[in-house]
Amino acid sequence: HDLKHQIVLLREEAGSARSKEYLDQMEQEIRIYEDQNKTGNRVLDVVLTAKSAHCRAKDIELKVIADGSLLSFMDDMEISALFGNMLDNAIENAERQPDHEKRLVSLYVTREKGFLLIRMQNYCDEKLKFKNGMPVTTKADHHLHGYGMKSMQKTVQKYNGSVVAAQENNWFVLRILIPLKEMPDPHTGKENATP
């Protein structure tokens, strides 16, 4: 944030086209850095960095609090598909919000009482229909859509977990719980979670 303030000050004082060009380049590099995520999981970081850049371009606020190390038991393709599908659905909904103040998406990946908890939320003022704890697709081609949710369920069920979706006070909330087994981390000696 300090760099942003310094750039504004420099821009006001800078008169030459060259200094403006230099400052524009600095701002672009800062934006790229801000979009990068460091969660402790390489694959999750790649997915989040791409989605963060997309959200920035679409004026969507994406908040992420994630301990990616908790995902070490999953394979890379599962992580990519699970989080890619979740974020795509949330971002698509956020893009439809005409009020830019309501273009909000949040993702939490944490450990809670022996479980991996993944919670995705996005503002959603349209009334959704649910069947068996999952939203019924609103997309026109029902045969080709809804696959992302089914894919998420399949991955989570592989690890004896559950996926539940709900609408709470104009927020769509997707919760994933996967039980974790306690195993000592060979590096720290502390207990580390795996399914």
Rosetta constraint file for C-alpha pairs under 8 A:
AtomPair CA 1 CA 5 HARMONIC 6.55 0.50
AtomPair CA 2 CA 6 HARMONIC 6.24 0.50
AtomPair CA 3 CA 7 HARMONIC 6.08 0.50
AtomPair CA 4 CA 8 HARMONIC 6.35 0.50
AtomPair CA 4 CA 27 HARMONIC 7.54 0.50
AtomPair CA 5 CA 9 HARMONIC 6.35 0.50
AtomPair CA 6 CA 10 HARMONIC 6.08 0.50
AtomPair CA 7 CA 11 HARMONIC 5.91 0.50
AtomPair CA 7 CA 23 HARMONIC 6.60 0.50
AtomPair CA 7 CA 27 HARMONIC 7.67 0.50
AtomPair CA 8 CA 12 HARMONIC 6.29 0.50
AtomPair CA 9 CA 13 HARMONIC 6.40 0.50
AtomPair CA 10 CA 14 HARMONIC 5.66 0.50
AtomPair CA 10 CA 23 HARMONIC 7.92 0.50
AtomPair CA 11 CA 15 HARMONIC 7.78 0.50
AtomPair CA 11 CA 19 HARMONIC 7.86 0.50
AtomPair CA 11 CA 20 HARMONIC 6.56 0.50
AtomPair CA 11 CA 23 HARMONIC 7.02 0.50
AtomPair CA 14 CA 19 HARMONIC 6.16 0.50
AtomPair CA 14 CA 20 HARMONIC 6.85 0.50
AtomPair CA 15 CA 19 HARMONIC 7.14 0.50
AtomPair CA 15 CA 20 HARMONIC 7.47 0.50
AtomPair CA 16 CA 20 HARMONIC 6.48 0.50
AtomPair CA 17 CA 21 HARMONIC 6.16 0.50
AtomPair CA 18 CA 22 HARMONIC 6.20 0.50
AtomPair CA 19 CA 23 HARMONIC 6.14 0.50
AtomPair CA 20 CA 24 HARMONIC 6.11 0.50
AtomPair CA 21 CA 25 HARMONIC 6.29 0.50
AtomPair CA 22 CA 26 HARMONIC 6.33 0.50
AtomPair CA 23 CA 27 HARMONIC 6.21 0.50
AtomPair CA 24 CA 28 HARMONIC 6.29 0.50
AtomPair CA 25 CA 29 HARMONIC 6.29 0.50
AtomPair CA 26 CA 30 HARMONIC 6.24 0.50
AtomPair CA 27 CA 31 HARMONIC 6.25 0.50
AtomPair CA 28 CA 32 HARMONIC 6.32 0.50
AtomPair CA 29 CA 33 HARMONIC 6.22 0.50
AtomPair CA 30 CA 34 HARMONIC 6.07 0.50
AtomPair CA 31 CA 35 HARMONIC 6.28 0.50
AtomPair CA 32 CA 36 HARMONIC 6.70 0.50
AtomPair CA 32 CA 53 HARMONIC 7.71 0.50
AtomPair CA 35 CA 49 HARMONIC 5.37 0.50
AtomPair CA 35 CA 50 HARMONIC 7.79 0.50
AtomPair CA 35 CA 52 HARMONIC 5.32 0.50
AtomPair CA 35 CA 53 HARMONIC 5.76 0.50
AtomPair CA 36 CA 45 HARMONIC 7.22 0.50
AtomPair CA 36 CA 48 HARMONIC 7.44 0.50
AtomPair CA 36 CA 49 HARMONIC 4.78 0.50
AtomPair CA 36 CA 52 HARMONIC 7.64 0.50
AtomPair CA 37 CA 45 HARMONIC 5.16 0.50
AtomPair CA 37 CA 46 HARMONIC 7.69 0.50
AtomPair CA 37 CA 48 HARMONIC 6.30 0.50
AtomPair CA 37 CA 49 HARMONIC 5.73 0.50
AtomPair CA 38 CA 42 HARMONIC 7.96 0.50
AtomPair CA 38 CA 45 HARMONIC 5.83 0.50
AtomPair CA 39 CA 44 HARMONIC 7.20 0.50
AtomPair CA 39 CA 45 HARMONIC 6.17 0.50
AtomPair CA 39 CA 66 HARMONIC 5.69 0.50
AtomPair CA 39 CA 67 HARMONIC 5.34 0.50
AtomPair CA 39 CA 68 HARMONIC 4.71 0.50
AtomPair CA 39 CA 69 HARMONIC 7.18 0.50
AtomPair CA 40 CA 45 HARMONIC 7.69 0.50
AtomPair CA 40 CA 67 HARMONIC 6.34 0.50
AtomPair CA 40 CA 68 HARMONIC 4.69 0.50
AtomPair CA 40 CA 69 HARMONIC 4.98 0.50
AtomPair CA 41 CA 45 HARMONIC 6.09 0.50
AtomPair CA 41 CA 67 HARMONIC 7.93 0.50
AtomPair CA 41 CA 68 HARMONIC 4.54 0.50
AtomPair CA 41 CA 69 HARMONIC 5.54 0.50
AtomPair CA 41 CA 71 HARMONIC 7.21 0.50
AtomPair CA 41 CA 72 HARMONIC 7.41 0.50
AtomPair CA 42 CA 46 HARMONIC 6.36 0.50
AtomPair CA 43 CA 47 HARMONIC 6.37 0.50
AtomPair CA 43 CA 76 HARMONIC 6.21 0.50
AtomPair CA 43 CA 79 HARMONIC 6.84 0.50
AtomPair CA 43 CA 80 HARMONIC 6.48 0.50
AtomPair CA 44 CA 48 HARMONIC 6.02 0.50
AtomPair CA 44 CA 68 HARMONIC 6.70 0.50
AtomPair CA 44 CA 79 HARMONIC 6.63 0.50
AtomPair CA 44 CA 80 HARMONIC 6.75 0.50
AtomPair CA 44 CA 83 HARMONIC 7.44 0.50
AtomPair CA 45 CA 49 HARMONIC 5.94 0.50
AtomPair CA 46 CA 50 HARMONIC 6.32 0.50
AtomPair CA 47 CA 51 HARMONIC 6.22 0.50
AtomPair CA 47 CA 80 HARMONIC 6.56 0.50
AtomPair CA 47 CA 83 HARMONIC 7.28 0.50
AtomPair CA 47 CA 84 HARMONIC 6.56 0.50
AtomPair CA 48 CA 52 HARMONIC 5.81 0.50
AtomPair CA 49 CA 53 HARMONIC 6.33 0.50
AtomPair CA 50 CA 54 HARMONIC 6.39 0.50
AtomPair CA 51 CA 55 HARMONIC 6.06 0.50
AtomPair CA 51 CA 87 HARMONIC 7.35 0.50
AtomPair CA 52 CA 56 HARMONIC 6.13 0.50
AtomPair CA 52 CA 62 HARMONIC 6.55 0.50
AtomPair CA 53 CA 57 HARMONIC 6.33 0.50
AtomPair CA 54 CA 58 HARMONIC 6.34 0.50
AtomPair CA 55 CA 59 HARMONIC 5.96 0.50
AtomPair CA 55 CA 60 HARMONIC 4.72 0.50
AtomPair CA 55 CA 61 HARMONIC 6.57 0.50
AtomPair CA 55 CA 62 HARMONIC 6.68 0.50
AtomPair CA 55 CA 91 HARMONIC 7.31 0.50
AtomPair CA 56 CA 60 HARMONIC 5.92 0.50
AtomPair CA 56 CA 61 HARMONIC 7.14 0.50
AtomPair CA 58 CA 95 HARMONIC 6.96 0.50
AtomPair CA 59 CA 100 HARMONIC 6.96 0.50
AtomPair CA 59 CA 103 HARMONIC 7.27 0.50
AtomPair CA 60 CA 91 HARMONIC 7.71 0.50
AtomPair CA 60 CA 94 HARMONIC 6.84 0.50
AtomPair CA 60 CA 95 HARMONIC 7.37 0.50
AtomPair CA 60 CA 100 HARMONIC 7.36 0.50
AtomPair CA 60 CA 103 HARMONIC 4.88 0.50
AtomPair CA 60 CA 104 HARMONIC 5.90 0.50
AtomPair CA 60 CA 105 HARMONIC 7.40 0.50
AtomPair CA 61 CA 103 HARMONIC 6.18 0.50
AtomPair CA 61 CA 104 HARMONIC 4.93 0.50
AtomPair CA 61 CA 105 HARMONIC 6.19 0.50
AtomPair CA 62 CA 104 HARMONIC 6.20 0.50
AtomPair CA 62 CA 105 HARMONIC 4.87 0.50
AtomPair CA 62 CA 106 HARMONIC 5.67 0.50
AtomPair CA 62 CA 107 HARMONIC 7.83 0.50
AtomPair CA 63 CA 104 HARMONIC 7.96 0.50
AtomPair CA 63 CA 105 HARMONIC 6.33 0.50
AtomPair CA 63 CA 106 HARMONIC 4.61 0.50
AtomPair CA 63 CA 107 HARMONIC 6.29 0.50
AtomPair CA 64 CA 106 HARMONIC 5.83 0.50
AtomPair CA 64 CA 107 HARMONIC 4.88 0.50
AtomPair CA 64 CA 108 HARMONIC 6.02 0.50
AtomPair CA 65 CA 107 HARMONIC 6.36 0.50
AtomPair CA 65 CA 108 HARMONIC 4.92 0.50
AtomPair CA 65 CA 109 HARMONIC 6.43 0.50
AtomPair CA 66 CA 107 HARMONIC 7.35 0.50
AtomPair CA 66 CA 108 HARMONIC 5.35 0.50
AtomPair CA 66 CA 109 HARMONIC 4.31 0.50
AtomPair CA 66 CA 110 HARMONIC 6.21 0.50
AtomPair CA 67 CA 109 HARMONIC 5.68 0.50
AtomPair CA 67 CA 110 HARMONIC 5.81 0.50
AtomPair CA 68 CA 72 HARMONIC 7.59 0.50
AtomPair CA 68 CA 109 HARMONIC 7.04 0.50
AtomPair CA 70 CA 110 HARMONIC 7.43 0.50
AtomPair CA 70 CA 111 HARMONIC 7.47 0.50
AtomPair CA 70 CA 116 HARMONIC 6.99 0.50
AtomPair CA 70 CA 193 HARMONIC 6.65 0.50
AtomPair CA 70 CA 194 HARMONIC 7.51 0.50
AtomPair CA 71 CA 79 HARMONIC 7.65 0.50
AtomPair CA 72 CA 194 HARMONIC 7.41 0.50
AtomPair CA 73 CA 194 HARMONIC 5.72 0.50
AtomPair CA 73 CA 195 HARMONIC 6.81 0.50
AtomPair CA 74 CA 78 HARMONIC 6.33 0.50
AtomPair CA 74 CA 79 HARMONIC 6.50 0.50
AtomPair CA 75 CA 79 HARMONIC 6.44 0.50
AtomPair CA 76 CA 80 HARMONIC 6.14 0.50
AtomPair CA 77 CA 81 HARMONIC 6.02 0.50
AtomPair CA 78 CA 82 HARMONIC 5.82 0.50
AtomPair CA 78 CA 155 HARMONIC 6.69 0.50
AtomPair CA 79 CA 83 HARMONIC 6.01 0.50
AtomPair CA 79 CA 84 HARMONIC 7.96 0.50
AtomPair CA 80 CA 84 HARMONIC 5.58 0.50
AtomPair CA 81 CA 85 HARMONIC 5.84 0.50
AtomPair CA 81 CA 151 HARMONIC 7.82 0.50
AtomPair CA 81 CA 152 HARMONIC 7.56 0.50
AtomPair CA 82 CA 86 HARMONIC 6.30 0.50
AtomPair CA 82 CA 151 HARMONIC 7.48 0.50
AtomPair CA 82 CA 152 HARMONIC 5.36 0.50
AtomPair CA 82 CA 155 HARMONIC 7.44 0.50
AtomPair CA 83 CA 87 HARMONIC 5.94 0.50
AtomPair CA 84 CA 88 HARMONIC 5.90 0.50
AtomPair CA 85 CA 89 HARMONIC 6.17 0.50
AtomPair CA 85 CA 148 HARMONIC 5.52 0.50
AtomPair CA 85 CA 149 HARMONIC 7.35 0.50
AtomPair CA 85 CA 152 HARMONIC 7.47 0.50
AtomPair CA 86 CA 90 HARMONIC 6.33 0.50
AtomPair CA 86 CA 120 HARMONIC 7.22 0.50
AtomPair CA 86 CA 148 HARMONIC 7.90 0.50
AtomPair CA 86 CA 149 HARMONIC 7.98 0.50
AtomPair CA 87 CA 91 HARMONIC 5.86 0.50
AtomPair CA 87 CA 120 HARMONIC 7.93 0.50
AtomPair CA 88 CA 92 HARMONIC 5.96 0.50
AtomPair CA 89 CA 93 HARMONIC 6.36 0.50
AtomPair CA 90 CA 94 HARMONIC 6.20 0.50
AtomPair CA 90 CA 105 HARMONIC 6.51 0.50
AtomPair CA 90 CA 120 HARMONIC 7.87 0.50
AtomPair CA 90 CA 121 HARMONIC 7.35 0.50
AtomPair CA 90 CA 122 HARMONIC 5.77 0.50
AtomPair CA 91 CA 95 HARMONIC 6.07 0.50
AtomPair CA 91 CA 105 HARMONIC 7.05 0.50
AtomPair CA 91 CA 122 HARMONIC 7.96 0.50
AtomPair CA 92 CA 96 HARMONIC 6.70 0.50
AtomPair CA 93 CA 97 HARMONIC 6.97 0.50
AtomPair CA 93 CA 122 HARMONIC 7.61 0.50
AtomPair CA 93 CA 123 HARMONIC 7.94 0.50
AtomPair CA 93 CA 124 HARMONIC 7.00 0.50
AtomPair CA 94 CA 102 HARMONIC 7.48 0.50
AtomPair CA 94 CA 103 HARMONIC 4.82 0.50
AtomPair CA 94 CA 104 HARMONIC 6.48 0.50
AtomPair CA 94 CA 105 HARMONIC 7.29 0.50
AtomPair CA 94 CA 122 HARMONIC 6.88 0.50
AtomPair CA 94 CA 123 HARMONIC 6.84 0.50
AtomPair CA 94 CA 124 HARMONIC 7.54 0.50
AtomPair CA 95 CA 103 HARMONIC 6.87 0.50
AtomPair CA 97 CA 102 HARMONIC 6.56 0.50
AtomPair CA 97 CA 103 HARMONIC 6.14 0.50
AtomPair CA 97 CA 124 HARMONIC 7.93 0.50
AtomPair CA 99 CA 103 HARMONIC 7.08 0.50
AtomPair CA 102 CA 123 HARMONIC 6.15 0.50
AtomPair CA 103 CA 122 HARMONIC 7.74 0.50
AtomPair CA 103 CA 123 HARMONIC 6.75 0.50
AtomPair CA 104 CA 122 HARMONIC 5.62 0.50
AtomPair CA 104 CA 123 HARMONIC 5.90 0.50
AtomPair CA 105 CA 120 HARMONIC 7.33 0.50
AtomPair CA 105 CA 121 HARMONIC 5.66 0.50
AtomPair CA 105 CA 122 HARMONIC 4.42 0.50
AtomPair CA 105 CA 123 HARMONIC 7.01 0.50
AtomPair CA 106 CA 119 HARMONIC 7.95 0.50
AtomPair CA 106 CA 120 HARMONIC 5.71 0.50
AtomPair CA 106 CA 121 HARMONIC 5.19 0.50
AtomPair CA 106 CA 122 HARMONIC 6.46 0.50
AtomPair CA 107 CA 118 HARMONIC 7.31 0.50
AtomPair CA 107 CA 119 HARMONIC 5.72 0.50
AtomPair CA 107 CA 120 HARMONIC 4.55 0.50
AtomPair CA 107 CA 121 HARMONIC 6.56 0.50
AtomPair CA 108 CA 117 HARMONIC 7.63 0.50
AtomPair CA 108 CA 118 HARMONIC 5.60 0.50
AtomPair CA 108 CA 119 HARMONIC 5.12 0.50
AtomPair CA 108 CA 120 HARMONIC 6.51 0.50
AtomPair CA 109 CA 116 HARMONIC 7.28 0.50
AtomPair CA 109 CA 117 HARMONIC 5.81 0.50
AtomPair CA 109 CA 118 HARMONIC 4.58 0.50
AtomPair CA 109 CA 119 HARMONIC 6.65 0.50
AtomPair CA 110 CA 116 HARMONIC 6.02 0.50
AtomPair CA 110 CA 117 HARMONIC 5.33 0.50
AtomPair CA 110 CA 118 HARMONIC 6.58 0.50
AtomPair CA 111 CA 115 HARMONIC 5.61 0.50
AtomPair CA 111 CA 116 HARMONIC 4.74 0.50
AtomPair CA 111 CA 117 HARMONIC 5.74 0.50
AtomPair CA 112 CA 116 HARMONIC 6.39 0.50
AtomPair CA 112 CA 117 HARMONIC 6.34 0.50
AtomPair CA 114 CA 179 HARMONIC 6.16 0.50
AtomPair CA 114 CA 180 HARMONIC 5.44 0.50
AtomPair CA 114 CA 181 HARMONIC 7.21 0.50
AtomPair CA 114 CA 182 HARMONIC 7.96 0.50
AtomPair CA 114 CA 193 HARMONIC 7.95 0.50
AtomPair CA 115 CA 177 HARMONIC 6.06 0.50
AtomPair CA 115 CA 178 HARMONIC 5.39 0.50
AtomPair CA 115 CA 179 HARMONIC 4.43 0.50
AtomPair CA 115 CA 180 HARMONIC 5.20 0.50
AtomPair CA 116 CA 176 HARMONIC 7.75 0.50
AtomPair CA 116 CA 177 HARMONIC 5.59 0.50
AtomPair CA 116 CA 178 HARMONIC 5.06 0.50
AtomPair CA 116 CA 179 HARMONIC 6.29 0.50
AtomPair CA 116 CA 180 HARMONIC 6.47 0.50
AtomPair CA 117 CA 175 HARMONIC 7.08 0.50
AtomPair CA 117 CA 176 HARMONIC 5.74 0.50
AtomPair CA 117 CA 177 HARMONIC 4.90 0.50
AtomPair CA 117 CA 178 HARMONIC 6.84 0.50
AtomPair CA 118 CA 174 HARMONIC 7.98 0.50
AtomPair CA 118 CA 175 HARMONIC 5.80 0.50
AtomPair CA 118 CA 176 HARMONIC 5.00 0.50
AtomPair CA 118 CA 177 HARMONIC 6.63 0.50
AtomPair CA 119 CA 173 HARMONIC 6.97 0.50
AtomPair CA 119 CA 174 HARMONIC 5.65 0.50
AtomPair CA 119 CA 175 HARMONIC 4.66 0.50
AtomPair CA 119 CA 176 HARMONIC 6.42 0.50
AtomPair CA 120 CA 173 HARMONIC 5.82 0.50
AtomPair CA 120 CA 174 HARMONIC 5.15 0.50
AtomPair CA 120 CA 175 HARMONIC 6.68 0.50
AtomPair CA 121 CA 171 HARMONIC 6.44 0.50
AtomPair CA 121 CA 172 HARMONIC 5.54 0.50
AtomPair CA 121 CA 173 HARMONIC 4.57 0.50
AtomPair CA 121 CA 174 HARMONIC 6.42 0.50
AtomPair CA 122 CA 171 HARMONIC 5.63 0.50
AtomPair CA 122 CA 172 HARMONIC 5.40 0.50
AtomPair CA 122 CA 173 HARMONIC 6.87 0.50
AtomPair CA 123 CA 170 HARMONIC 6.00 0.50
AtomPair CA 123 CA 171 HARMONIC 4.51 0.50
AtomPair CA 123 CA 172 HARMONIC 6.21 0.50
AtomPair CA 124 CA 170 HARMONIC 5.13 0.50
AtomPair CA 124 CA 171 HARMONIC 5.13 0.50
AtomPair CA 124 CA 172 HARMONIC 5.79 0.50
AtomPair CA 125 CA 170 HARMONIC 4.77 0.50
AtomPair CA 125 CA 171 HARMONIC 7.17 0.50
AtomPair CA 126 CA 170 HARMONIC 7.63 0.50
AtomPair CA 128 CA 135 HARMONIC 6.70 0.50
AtomPair CA 128 CA 136 HARMONIC 7.45 0.50
AtomPair CA 128 CA 167 HARMONIC 7.36 0.50
AtomPair CA 129 CA 135 HARMONIC 5.74 0.50
AtomPair CA 129 CA 136 HARMONIC 5.61 0.50
AtomPair CA 130 CA 134 HARMONIC 5.24 0.50
AtomPair CA 130 CA 135 HARMONIC 4.26 0.50
AtomPair CA 130 CA 136 HARMONIC 5.44 0.50
AtomPair CA 130 CA 166 HARMONIC 7.80 0.50
AtomPair CA 131 CA 135 HARMONIC 6.22 0.50
AtomPair CA 131 CA 136 HARMONIC 6.39 0.50
AtomPair CA 133 CA 164 HARMONIC 5.39 0.50
AtomPair CA 133 CA 165 HARMONIC 5.60 0.50
AtomPair CA 133 CA 166 HARMONIC 7.03 0.50
AtomPair CA 134 CA 149 HARMONIC 8.00 0.50
AtomPair CA 134 CA 164 HARMONIC 6.37 0.50
AtomPair CA 134 CA 165 HARMONIC 5.29 0.50
AtomPair CA 134 CA 166 HARMONIC 7.50 0.50
AtomPair CA 135 CA 165 HARMONIC 6.80 0.50
AtomPair CA 135 CA 166 HARMONIC 7.81 0.50
AtomPair CA 136 CA 146 HARMONIC 7.60 0.50
AtomPair CA 137 CA 142 HARMONIC 6.73 0.50
AtomPair CA 137 CA 145 HARMONIC 6.77 0.50
AtomPair CA 137 CA 146 HARMONIC 5.80 0.50
AtomPair CA 138 CA 142 HARMONIC 7.90 0.50
AtomPair CA 139 CA 145 HARMONIC 6.63 0.50
AtomPair CA 141 CA 145 HARMONIC 6.28 0.50
AtomPair CA 142 CA 146 HARMONIC 7.05 0.50
AtomPair CA 146 CA 150 HARMONIC 6.46 0.50
AtomPair CA 147 CA 151 HARMONIC 5.99 0.50
AtomPair CA 148 CA 152 HARMONIC 6.22 0.50
AtomPair CA 149 CA 153 HARMONIC 6.22 0.50
AtomPair CA 150 CA 154 HARMONIC 6.15 0.50
AtomPair CA 151 CA 155 HARMONIC 6.31 0.50
AtomPair CA 152 CA 156 HARMONIC 6.20 0.50
AtomPair CA 152 CA 163 HARMONIC 7.93 0.50
AtomPair CA 153 CA 157 HARMONIC 5.93 0.50
AtomPair CA 153 CA 162 HARMONIC 7.31 0.50
AtomPair CA 153 CA 163 HARMONIC 6.17 0.50
AtomPair CA 154 CA 158 HARMONIC 6.22 0.50
AtomPair CA 155 CA 159 HARMONIC 7.15 0.50
AtomPair CA 156 CA 160 HARMONIC 6.63 0.50
AtomPair CA 156 CA 161 HARMONIC 5.06 0.50
AtomPair CA 156 CA 162 HARMONIC 6.20 0.50
AtomPair CA 156 CA 163 HARMONIC 7.07 0.50
AtomPair CA 156 CA 176 HARMONIC 7.48 0.50
AtomPair CA 156 CA 178 HARMONIC 6.96 0.50
AtomPair CA 157 CA 161 HARMONIC 5.03 0.50
AtomPair CA 157 CA 162 HARMONIC 6.33 0.50
AtomPair CA 159 CA 178 HARMONIC 6.43 0.50
AtomPair CA 159 CA 179 HARMONIC 7.62 0.50
AtomPair CA 159 CA 195 HARMONIC 6.48 0.50
AtomPair CA 160 CA 178 HARMONIC 6.39 0.50
AtomPair CA 160 CA 179 HARMONIC 7.01 0.50
AtomPair CA 161 CA 176 HARMONIC 7.07 0.50
AtomPair CA 161 CA 177 HARMONIC 5.34 0.50
AtomPair CA 161 CA 178 HARMONIC 4.08 0.50
AtomPair CA 161 CA 179 HARMONIC 6.41 0.50
AtomPair CA 162 CA 176 HARMONIC 5.65 0.50
AtomPair CA 162 CA 177 HARMONIC 5.39 0.50
AtomPair CA 162 CA 178 HARMONIC 6.63 0.50
AtomPair CA 163 CA 174 HARMONIC 7.13 0.50
AtomPair CA 163 CA 175 HARMONIC 5.74 0.50
AtomPair CA 163 CA 176 HARMONIC 4.57 0.50
AtomPair CA 163 CA 177 HARMONIC 6.74 0.50
AtomPair CA 164 CA 174 HARMONIC 5.87 0.50
AtomPair CA 164 CA 175 HARMONIC 5.29 0.50
AtomPair CA 164 CA 176 HARMONIC 6.55 0.50
AtomPair CA 165 CA 172 HARMONIC 7.28 0.50
AtomPair CA 165 CA 173 HARMONIC 5.62 0.50
AtomPair CA 165 CA 174 HARMONIC 4.40 0.50
AtomPair CA 165 CA 175 HARMONIC 6.25 0.50
AtomPair CA 166 CA 172 HARMONIC 5.96 0.50
AtomPair CA 166 CA 173 HARMONIC 5.36 0.50
AtomPair CA 166 CA 174 HARMONIC 6.64 0.50
AtomPair CA 167 CA 171 HARMONIC 5.47 0.50
AtomPair CA 167 CA 172 HARMONIC 4.56 0.50
AtomPair CA 167 CA 173 HARMONIC 6.03 0.50
AtomPair CA 168 CA 172 HARMONIC 6.46 0.50
AtomPair CA 168 CA 173 HARMONIC 7.12 0.50
AtomPair CA 178 CA 195 HARMONIC 7.39 0.50
AtomPair CA 179 CA 195 HARMONIC 6.01 0.50
AtomPair CA 180 CA 193 HARMONIC 5.29 0.50
AtomPair CA 180 CA 194 HARMONIC 5.02 0.50
AtomPair CA 180 CA 195 HARMONIC 4.41 0.50
AtomPair CA 181 CA 193 HARMONIC 5.39 0.50
AtomPair CA 181 CA 194 HARMONIC 5.14 0.50
AtomPair CA 181 CA 195 HARMONIC 5.23 0.50
AtomPair CA 182 CA 191 HARMONIC 5.71 0.50
AtomPair CA 182 CA 192 HARMONIC 5.68 0.50
AtomPair CA 182 CA 193 HARMONIC 4.96 0.50
AtomPair CA 182 CA 194 HARMONIC 6.67 0.50
AtomPair CA 183 CA 191 HARMONIC 5.15 0.50
AtomPair CA 183 CA 192 HARMONIC 4.95 0.50
AtomPair CA 183 CA 193 HARMONIC 5.96 0.50
AtomPair CA 183 CA 194 HARMONIC 7.07 0.50
AtomPair CA 184 CA 188 HARMONIC 7.89 0.50
AtomPair CA 184 CA 189 HARMONIC 5.39 0.50
AtomPair CA 184 CA 190 HARMONIC 5.28 0.50
AtomPair CA 184 CA 191 HARMONIC 4.06 0.50
AtomPair CA 184 CA 192 HARMONIC 5.30 0.50
AtomPair CA 185 CA 189 HARMONIC 5.06 0.50
AtomPair CA 185 CA 190 HARMONIC 5.46 0.50
AtomPair CA 185 CA 191 HARMONIC 5.70 0.50
AtomPair CA 185 CA 192 HARMONIC 5.21 0.50
